[in-house]
């Protein structure tokens, strides 16, 4: 029980404590430790020095953590880092005096670049590649520029024809085949960037170009206003029909008959006011309005431009003064109607329009032998028109010639041909003009001579080709009988 009270300690623990060595007593040299560390034979001064170093602050060395290994310097150049190799023969270097290892930069073994090639060789390869690419691009740019700007081309004139059916592809092929361009793809690219098709910069026709023209000049040289476009002068005789004019234009290389007929048949020609009342839809619907004159057309020209020239010329020639004369003419005709027993209301209902005047002028043009008789021919037509009771039919041979397609040697059977243009069968004016009259015939149709002639006949005995005029049918018949005729 007593031992339990002393927490298990022996009874004499206190006495042992009293007899223990004094803790404050100076500790002497441990001879055994000195001997085990080969430190025997040292002087007291040397031992004291070692003890002082052991007790100094520099001996603060952790007992559990190992000294961290020195880290290599960070390598800034990745390529340099990748090219570092460890040398298996490199042995760890002996620690210098003091025990601190030196920082040693890894040895750089020979550098390697692209595909494991040395840097110098890879640099040379890259330089060669860049040089080749640069030279190739430069040559390509030069070739493109030389074609676009026509550098180094010979001075050769070339004729090229553009038709309505041509596209950018076919036009490019024609330019290439003619030696005007060297690279079709490059020209197409230029044409698309310049919006050649969208802006209709290339027109139909025949153009005289030169191999020294650059792309811009080529496109401009094929425009509708190009000075390089070949043209031809065509003289349209007075009194030619539409069919004759179309054939003449085709003969001179201006346009084909088929294209002209098709355009005339399908176009409305709405911008020309003087065509009011003219029935459309016929290939010869413009008969009478293709003004005869000398024109300069482009070869392989478009029908639209051709008809525009004709109609514009008619509009210029049949001016406002001549249009005003239509009213004066109707006043004269009204007086003639009244003189022949017709009312003013009847005269007003039979007033002539511009189109009617053109129809009369077309008959005058075909019937007149020379300009000296032109107003007399006009008077015969109007005398008959204003006296329909006695002369219901005009009896104009030229209208039958037109109905028969140009046949001039008429027979009695021909006079009976069933056609609205047969003025021997149908009363009044024919349904349309029978020719394209000139300016003199148009003026004669507006200002007929004041006569009482109702008949005329060609006099083959005259020194010049001319007609004889008669007041009555009896005079006319006797003259024909004198010639051996039976009409």
PyMOL commands that set and color helices and strands:
alter all, ss='L'
color gray80, all
select helices_A, chain A and resi 2-5+13-19+31-36+44-54+57-59+78-82+114-116+119-148+168-177+184-193+215-221+242-251+257-266+273-275+303-317+320-339+344-349+354-367+371-385+397-403+414-416+439-446+473-482
alter helices_A, ss='H'
color red, helices_A
select strands_A, chain A and resi 157-162+205-210+231-235+294-298+455-459+466-470
alter strands_A, ss='S'
color yellow, strands_A
deselect
rebuild
show_as cartoon
